[in-house]
Amino acid sequence: MVTQPDWNERASRYLKAELKRQGVTYDDLAARLNAIGFQETKASISNKISRGAFTAAFFLAALRVAGTQIIRVDEF
């Protein structure tokens, strides 16, 4: 059985991998998220992703501003 911390880690790994695939740094991500109304800094993003503790809204917005067009849930 997969526990919640495992899912948090999976979401974190997926987001990190997608940012790397898209060539988006945490600084870039912060600027792009701020442009759509999120209040993030490089440090706040780093903390959220390293803990794997972020909302679905943050996850989806981060993927969208990174340029992700398809989310493959079978990769989780």
Wavefront OBJ file of the C-alpha trace (Angstrom):
o trace
v 0.000 0.000 0.000
v 1.286 3.466 -0.885
v 1.218 5.932 2.010
v 0.626 9.663 1.825
v 4.315 10.520 2.341
v 5.092 8.256 -0.621
v 2.607 10.191 -2.759
v 4.103 13.477 -1.582
v 7.538 12.247 -2.628
v 6.232 11.063 -5.988
v 4.595 14.423 -6.700
v 7.782 16.218 -5.694
v 9.948 14.019 -7.934
v 7.542 14.445 -10.843
v 7.532 18.239 -10.515
v 11.330 18.418 -10.215
v 11.759 16.188 -13.259
v 9.306 18.230 -15.315
v 10.999 21.510 -14.377
v 14.326 20.034 -15.433
v 12.824 18.699 -18.688
v 11.449 22.159 -19.471
v 14.657 23.961 -18.433
v 12.864 25.982 -15.741
v 14.796 27.030 -12.643
v 13.218 27.813 -9.286
v 13.906 31.514 -9.971
v 12.089 31.209 -13.313
v 9.238 29.342 -11.672
v 8.862 31.982 -8.959
v 8.662 34.770 -11.538
v 6.142 32.897 -13.660
v 3.966 31.956 -10.682
v 4.045 35.532 -9.385
v 2.885 36.717 -12.805
v -0.307 34.649 -12.425
v -1.034 35.675 -8.841
v 0.944 33.286 -6.656
v 3.287 34.814 -4.124
v 6.375 32.631 -4.282
v 10.108 33.032 -3.939
v 12.909 30.712 -4.970
v 13.273 29.726 -1.296
v 9.563 29.029 -0.759
v 9.453 26.894 -3.893
v 12.573 24.999 -2.883
v 11.103 24.298 0.559
v 7.750 23.125 -0.809
v 9.296 20.838 -3.374
v 11.916 19.392 -1.009
v 9.218 18.615 1.588
v 6.770 17.422 -1.046
v 4.189 19.527 0.779
v 2.277 21.643 -1.695
v -1.293 22.024 -2.801
v -2.743 20.580 -5.962
v -3.256 24.176 -7.122
v 0.470 24.903 -6.740
v 1.369 21.645 -8.492
v -0.882 22.303 -11.465
v 0.049 25.980 -11.754
v 3.763 25.150 -11.590
v 3.394 22.562 -14.346
v 1.360 24.942 -16.482
v 3.761 27.899 -16.226
v 6.672 25.525 -16.829
v 5.110 24.684 -20.184
v 3.883 21.182 -19.452
v 1.055 20.221 -21.753
v 0.456 16.603 -20.761
v 0.556 15.106 -17.278
v 1.090 11.363 -17.304
v -0.295 9.901 -14.109
v 1.083 6.483 -14.988
v 4.530 7.956 -14.252
v 3.641 8.425 -10.569
l 1 2 3 4 5 6 7 8 9 10 11 12 13 14 15 16 17 18 19 20 21 22 23 24 25 26 27 28 29 30 31 32 33 34 35 36 37 38 39 40 41 42 43 44 45 46 47 48 49 50 51 52 53 54 55 56 57 58 59 60 61 62 63 64 65 66 67 68 69 70 71 72 73 74 75 76
